Amino acid sequence: MFNTDGSANLMRVETERTNDGCSRWSRSWWGQRLALWAGGSLMLLVPVAVASAEEPAPKRIARISVSGELPDGVGQAGLLGDVAPQLHRLVERLGRAATDDAVHGVLLAIQSPALGRARAAEVREAIGLIQEAGKPVVAHLVSGEPVDYSLALACDTILMPPAATLAITGVRTEVTFFKGLLDRLGVEAEILQVGEFKGAGEPLTRETMSPQLRHQYEAFVGDLYEQMVAEITAARGLDEAAVETLIDTGVFTPEAARQAGLIDGIAYEDEAISGLSGRLGGATATVDRDYGKQDVDTDFSGLAGLMKLVEVLSGTTSAGSKGTASRVAVIHVLGEIVEGRGRAGMLGGEAAGAETIIKAIRQAAEDESVAALVLRIDSPGGSALASDLIWRELERLEKPVVASLSDTAASGGYYIAVAADRIVAAAGTLTGSIGVVGGKIAVGPALDRFGVHTDVVSRGRNAGWLSAQQPFKEHEREAFLATMQDIYRLFTSKVAQGRQLDQEHLETLAEGRVFTGRMAHQVGLVDRLGTLNDAVAEAAELAGLTGTEKVERLLLPEPRGLFDEFLGVGVVGPEQSGSVLLEQHLVTALMRLLPPGAPLTGYLQHQAQLLGMLGSGRPLMLLPADVRVR
């Protein structure tokens, strides 16, 4: 590369110390061959040609993009499965690069992946497998948010394009409160809780955090911050105090990040590929730009093309194996836990229906080829009844069960986990929240203001206890609270039984307290820290699957086709009708307060969905508030 005046514009790459005290760059091709420019201005990577009597055979570089939504779960089946890839597809592609003898190096193009800390740990582990195979992994870090940087830290080398920004600004969580809005609408929210720290209803009843809610947020945010510092310290060979100072600075240009030792150099992607090519031996390497992705044949002409289109849209279901029990079923529980079939697709977000999850558990139980189950949970909880029904189905299972906790497995999500023989969590998982919350939102007075009046005919003292037309009467509140207290006793007894904890000690961990996975491991709420792969290995060991190089997995619930994505799968069961009706009322109210023609954002739509659950008049096992950690 050259400046407009024709002068060479080279990237300066300084020696970085690795954990073993050796210089990573002094050992590398780049470290031996990059020219250094003493001017200190913006510098770009220029590979230096190396003369050779014999041209070596071209090497192969696998370029893998890490971007967009990468949720847990099975995802869409069929030929379009990689259009909206799931996390497990990305991990499989990285694993294939590790074992593929034709691949000699990997370029990881990181650009704004929507990952939480636990799912990022899955990707980091897969990167580690490539390094164990002796193949260099270069991160081209286009986006520089904290979780993006966490992925890059797992690589040998970190490069950023000149115009990028690295933002390692720490850890932050925000809770949005709606009491002022409800007051303006004339809506009264009555939310009861069992557990001092169970603050899921506070966004409806307060304008700021209670001391108890703030205390637990400070605890897990502090632990996530400590994990962030430790990760950067270990990967970049920096002093802990220096890393904390860098985090307080927070925002870096690529050159400032390079000088601080946070990245290795500045390069565009083509330059990063050229440098990696030279590092592999000097010959120009071939680049597989979408390594491991399925190729989609888009010729849909004729009858054969029509059949192919149907396959693309609907997906295909693989037949279950028969015979020897040699597989581990991985059952995904994603989103709020609800009764009925749940929902998926474009019309209502993700919700794990008890009916769907139980069907998947029974399918795995009856499949003779399945030796053990792994329950992969990414859920803040939800319906207490739905959670208990799933717990019971797991409890009666005769095959080994291991729970793998993803970004969030709290309240009802943790409740179903305690039915497992072992629980594996990531260090950054949010879990615990052992408590119960519930109540209702009285929309009757607000509707009256818009000329909507509801007349009532009723017999029975507590006949209106779940009515959204009016607040609780005292005797109705007492009846509702009694049901919640009974569910809380059920919750704590199940945890005490599953985790073999003394009831008195458990009370110090309950009351709605939230923990990171690392904190939960320290107090005995989980068995070990690890990834989904670790959980599968644990399940295989419990099932006696020894001596097997790689355990085959059966992913459940079964994949959805594109038609399901558009139409939704069981958008709502009859049990949630009250919650959905309330959600519609809240959406209508929010729309009235927005400027004419303004869209209702996905965030507000999600908030209305959660508030609808809280005010549905059903006891819930739900994480306190909508936790959004940056």
N, C-alpha and C positions, 0 to 999 in steps of 0.2 A: 504494500500500500504506500502511496506517496501523497504529500500535501499538494495543494494547487500550485505551489511555486516549484514543484518538482523535487523537493527535498524528501528524504526518507522519513517516514513517521512510524517509528517502531514502538512496540509495547515493552515497557520495562517490567520484568518479573523478578522480584527479589526472592532470595532463598527463604524457605519456610521450614521451621523445625517441626518434625513429627514427634509423636509420643515416645518413640524409641530413641530420640535424641539425634537421629540422622536427618540429613537434609533431603527432603522429598524432591526438590527441584534439581539439586546437584546430581541426583541419580537419573533424572529423566532426560529424554531427548531434548525437550524444550530448554532445560537448565543448561545443557551443554552447548546449545546452538543458537539461543536467542541473543541477538545483539542488544546492548544496553545503550540507551540514548541519554546523555547527561543533562539535556535541557529541562526535563521535568514536565513538559507539556503533555497534552493528551496523546497517548501512544497506542498503536495498534500492532497486532501480532503479524510478523512476517516470517514464514518458514524459510530456512536457508537451504538451498539445493545442495545435495551431497553427491559428489561424483562416485560412481561405482563401476567396476569393470563388468560386473554382471548385474542386471536388473533383477531384484528379488521378486518373487511372485506377489501379486497384489494382495493386500490384507483386506479384511472386511470389517466395516464399522456398522454397528447397529445403532441407529438413531431412534430413540423412543421418547415420545412427547408425553409430558405429565401436565395435563391442563383440564379445565372444566370440571363438571360434576363427576365425582368418582365415588358413588355411594356403595355401601355394603349391599349384599343381596345377590340374587340370581340374575336379575335384569331381564332383558328381552332375548328371546331365542331367535334362531334363524340367521339368515345371511346379514342382517343389519345389526347384529349384536354389538359390533364395534362402533356404530355410529354414536351411541350414547353409552360408552363403556362403563362397566362396573369395576369396582376396585379389584376384584379377584382376576379379572381379565388382564389388567395392567401387571399385577403380581406374576401371573402366569407367563406373560411376555418377557419380563425381567428374568424369571427363572429359566426360561428357554434360552435366553442369551448366555446364561451362565454355563449351560451344558452343551451348547451348540459349538462343535469344534470349528465350524466355519466362521464363527464370530471371534474377532481378536480384540476388540475394544468397543466401548459403549459411550455414546453421547446422550446425556439425559437433558432434554430441552424442557425446562421448568417455567411454566407461564400460568400463574394464577389458578392452581388446582384448588378445588373446594374441598379441602381435607381438614379434619380435626386431628388432634394430636395422636389419638390411638390409631387412626387409619394411616397417618403419616409413618408411624412406627412399623406398620406392615410393609410399606414401600422401602423404608430404610433397611429392614431385614433382607428384603429381596436384593437390594443393591449390595449388601454385604456378601451374598452368595456369589455374585459376579466377581467381587474382589478376591474371595477365597479361591476362585478358579484361576487366579493369576491374571485377570484381564483388567486393564485400566478403565476407570469410569470417570468421565469428565462431565461436570454439571455446567450447562449454559443457562445461567440464572437470569431470565428476562424480567420476572416479577420478584420483588425482594421483601415480601411480607414474612413475618416470623416463621410460620409453618413452611413456607416455600424454602426459606434459608435452612430450616431443619433438614429438609430433604437433601439440599446441596451439601450440608456438612457430612453426610454419609459417603460422599464421593471422594476420589483421590484429589481432584482439582476443581476449583470453582472459578469460572470466568463469567463476566458480565459485559453486556454491550455498553458502549460509551454513554448512551443517553438514559440508562436505567437508573433506578434508585434502590438502595438497600435500606429497609426500615425495620430495624430490630428495636422496637420502642418499648418492649416489656410486655406485660400481660394486663388486660383490662376486661372487665365485664360490666355490662349495662343492664339495668332493669327498668322497664318503662311502666309508669303508673297511670292508671286511667280513672281514678276516683274523681278528679276534677271534671273530666269529660262526662262521666255518668251523672254527676251533680248538675251539670248544665242541661243534660237531657231529661232530668227528673227521674233517673233510674236509681233504684236502691239495691245495692249488692249486700247480701248477708252470707258470709263465708265462715264456716266453722272449721276448726282444726284440732286434731289430737296429736300433740307433740309440740313442745315449746318452740322448736326451730322450723316447724313445718309451715313455711311462709308462702306456699303456692298461691294463696288467695290475696296476698297483700297488694298486688297491683290493682285490685278492685276496691279495696277497703282503706288504703292509705295513700298518701301522696309522697312519702319517702320510706326508706327501709326502716324496719324496726331494729333495735339494737341486736336482737338475736339473729335476724337475717343477715345484717351487716357483719356480725362476728364470724359466721360460717363462710361468707363470701371472702372475707379477708384471709381466712385460713387456707382455702383451696387456691385462691389466686396467689398467695404467698408461696405455696408449694410448687405451683406451676412455674413461677418466676425462678425459684431455686433450681428446678429441673432445666430451665432454659439456660441459666448461667453455667451449670455443670456441663451441659451438652456442648456449648461453644468453647468452654475451657478445655475440655478433653480433645475435641476435634481440631482446634486451631493452635493448641500448645501455648495458650495465653494464661496469664495470671488471673485468678478469680476476681481480685479487686479491679484489675484493668478491664475485665469483661463488664463488670457492673458499671464502671465509668463509661464504657462504650455504649451500653444500653441506655444510660441516661442521656448521652448525646443523641442516640436513636436513629437519625436519618443521615445517610452517607451517599455522596456521589461515588461512582465506581473507583475513581482515583483515591478518594479519601478512605474508602473501604480497603483498598489494596495497601495503602500506606499503614493502616491500622492492623493489618494482618488478618482481616476478616475474609478476604478473597485472595486469589492468586494472581489474577490479571484481568485485562480488559480486552475483549475481542468480540467481533461479530461471529455469528454461527459458522459461516464458511471458513473463517480464520481458525476457529476452535477445531473444526474438522480437519483442516490442513495441519494444524499442530499435532493433533492426535494421530493423524496419518504418519507424520514424520516420527513420532514417538514409537510407532509400531515397527519401524525399520527403515524408514526413508523413502520407500516406494509409495506412489500415489494409491491410496486405499479406495476401494469401492464402498459406497455408502448406501445402506438399506434404510431409506428415510422413514418408513413406517414398519419397522421390523415387527414381525409377529402378528400383524393385523390381517384379518380375513379380507381376501379380494372379493369384491362384489361384482358379479357379471350383470351388467345393466341392459343386456339385450333381451327385451320382453316380447319380441315379435312372435307371432304364430301361437299355436296351441301349446308348444313346449314353453314358450316365453310366458304365457298366461299361468301355467302351472308353477313356473319358477317364481312369478310375482306373488302368487298365493303363499308359497313357501316363505318368501321374504317377509310378507306382511303378518303371517300367522305364527311363524316360528315352527320348530319341530321339537318333538319330545322323544328323547332316547328311551329305548325299552329298558326296563329294569333287568339287572343281571340276576341270574339264578345260580344256585349251587353254593359253593363254599362262602362262608361269611368272611369277606376280606375287605369290605369297604367301610368308610366312615361317612355317615350322613351329616351334612352341615345344614342346619335349619336356621334361617334368618328371621329375626324378629325386629322389624324396622318401624320406627314412628310410634305414635301414641297407641297404646293397647286398648282396643275397643271390643265390644261384644259383636257377634255376627261375623260376617266375612271380611270386614275391614274395607279398605279402599286403596286404590292405586291408580296412577295416571294423571292426566292433565286437569281433571275436574275437581280434585279435592285433596291433593297432596298424598302423603303416605301414611297409612294407619294399619297396624297389625291386628287383624281380626282373630279372636280366639278360635272361631270355627275353622278358619284357614290354617292356623298354626297347629291345632289339635289334629286336623286331617293329615298334615305333613308328619307329625310325630307318629301317628298310627301307621302311615305308609312306611316309614322307616322301621317301625317295630315289626311289621309283617313281612318286610323284605328279607329273605333268607341270606342275601349277600351283604347285608349291613350288620356289622359287628358292634358298632358303637355310634353314639350321637354326639355332635357338638352343637350347642345352642349359641348362635352368634347374635348378640343383643346390642342394638343401637336404639335405645328407647328411653324417654324420660318417665315412662309409666303411663298410667291412665286408669281405666275402669278397674275397681277392686275385684268385682265379680269376674271379669274376663281374665284378670291376672291369676285369680285363684283356680279357675277352670284349667288354665294352661299348666299351673303348678301341679294340679292333681294328675293330669295326664302324664307328666314327666315322672312324678313320684311313683306311679304304678308300673313304670317301664322296667323291664327286666334286663335291658342292655345298659352298659355303662354310659353315663352322660357327663359331659364336661361343658361348662358354660364359658364362653369367650366374650369378654366385655369390650365393646368398641368405644367410640367417643363418649357415649352416655349410656349408662345402664343403671338407672336410679329408680327408687320407689317401686312401682310395679315391675319395672325392668329388673331390679335387684330381687324382688320377691320371687319371680320365676327362676332366677339363677340359683337360689338356695336349694332347689330341688335336685341340683346336679351333684354328682359325686365329687367333683373338683371345680373350682372357679379360677380362671386365668384372666387377669386384667392388664391393660397397658398402664404405664406409670401415669399417663395423663388422662386416663378415664375419669369421668365424673360418676360416682356411684353412691350407694347408701340411700339417704333420704328415707329412713324407715319411719313412716308416719302416715297419717290419713288426713285428707282435706275434702271439703265439699260444702255445698250450699246452693243458693239460688239467687237469681237476679230478678227483682220485681220490675217488670216493664209496663205493667198496667197504667200507673200514673203518667208515664211518658207517652203512651199511646193515646191517653185521654187528651193530651195537649194537641194532638194532631187530629182530633175528632174521632178516634177509634175507641169505642167503649165495649166492654165485655160484661154481659149479665151472667149471673151464676145461680144455679139451683143446686143445693148441696144437702146431704144427710150424713151425719157422722162427724164426730168432734175433730178428727184430723184429716178429713177428706181433702182439704186443700193444702196439705203440707208440701206438695211438690208444685203447686200452681205458681206460674210466673206472673200472675195478675196482682199479687199482693205479697208483702213481706211475711216472714214467719210470725205466727202468734206464739206466745211463750210455750204453750204445751206442744205445739208443732216443733219448735226448736228443740225442746227436750227429747222428743221422740227421735228426731233426726240425729242428735248428738249421741244418743244411746246406741244407735246402729253403728256410728263411726267408732265409738269406743270399743265395741265388740270386734269390729274389723281390725282395729289397732292391736287388740290382744291376740287375734288370729295371726297377724303379721309378725309380731314379736315372737310368738311361740314357734312359728315356722322357721324364723331365722335362728332362734336358739337351738332348735332341733337340728336344722341342716348344718349349722356351723359349730355345733357342740359347744355352745357358750352358756355360761351361767346367766340366768335371767337378770339377776341384779347387775352384773357387769354389762349385759346387753343394753340396759336402760341408759347407760352412759354413752352408748353409741347410737341410740335411737333418737326419739323426739324430733325426727326430721333432719338430723345432721347430714351434711353432704361432705364426701371425702374424694380426694383424687385416688387413683388406683394405688399409688405408692403409699398414701396414708392408710388406705383400707387394708393393704397387706400388713402394715405394721401393727394394726389392731385386730387382725384375724378375720376380717370380713371377706378376704379373698385368700387363696392358697399360694399363688405365685404371680409374678409379673411376667408377661410374655405376649406373644402375638397369636394370631389365629393358627399359624403353623404349629406353634407350641401346644396349643389346645388340641389340635388334631393328633399330634404325636402322643400327648397325654392320654387321649381317648383310645388310641391304638394300643398303647401299653396296657391300659386297664382291660382291654379286650383280648390281650394275649397275642396281638399281631406283631410278633417279633421276627426279625430276619427279613422283613420286607423292605426293599430299597425305597419305594415310594408308595404310600397308601392312596388308593383311588378314593375319590370323594363323590358323593351323591348330593347335589345341591337342591335344596328344597326351601319353600314351596316351588313347584315346577315353574319354569320360565314362562313369562307372558309374551304373547305376540303383539305386533304393532296395533292390531285392532283393539286389543285389551287396553293398550296405553291410551288410545283415543276415547274409548267408550267408558273406561273405568271398570274396575273389577269389584262388584258388590259395593257400589259407591256408599251405601249406608244400609245398615240393618234396621229392622223395626225398633230395636232397643235404643237407637240413638236419635229417634225422631224428635224428641224434645230438645236435645242438644243442638241439632241442626236447625230447628225452628228458631231457637234463641240466637244462634249464630247469624241467621238471616236477619233477625231484628237488629242485631248489633251492626251488621254491614250496612243496612238501610240507614241507621242512625249516623254512622260514620260518613256515609255519602252525603247526607244532608248538611254536614258541617264543612265539607270540602267545597272549594270553588266550583262553579258549574263547569262540567266537562272534565274535571280533574279525575284521573284514574285512581282506583283504590289499589295501593301498592301491595305486592305480595306479602310484605312484612305485616301490614295492617290486616290483610286477609287472614294471615296465620294467627295474629293476635286475636281476631274475632273468633277463630276456630277454638283456640285454647280457652278463651273466656266463656264460649258457649259450653265447653266441657265442664268448666268450674261451676257455672251457674245452672247446670242441668238438673240439680237436685239428687245426684247420685254420689255416694262415697267414692273418692278417688285416691289412688296411690300415684301421686304426680310430683315431679321435681318442683321445688320452690321456684316459681316464676319461670320465665323463658330465658334460660341462661345462654348468653352469647358471649363467648370468650374470644378476645383477640390477643 
